[in-house]
Amino acid sequence: MKDMIKKGLALGLGLAVASKEQAEKMVDELVKKGELSREESRQFVDELLQKGEKAQIELERMISQKTKELLDGLNLATKEDIQRLEQRIEQIQNQQP
């Protein structure tokens, strides 16, 4: 499950890099056509990157939330559950003569 999440995040990062390059190409074309100045193009790319970062953060939050919901639905023991059980077993073993 962790590998799948890591691969998804890596894919998202790859898309973000590709999107940056795509955005820069698009903005360069607008500059060449005279529709944007160089300064406006830098600002525009910065805005696009900021929006992309916000979208990526939101996507990661949603993935984490859905993953937690899925794991909760499976009713698996948590690390805390296992630690509690181990402590309880140790207490029981220490009580026996």
Secondary structure as UniProt FT lines:
FT   HELIX           2..32
FT   TURN            33..34
FT   HELIX           38..74
FT   HELIX           79..95
//
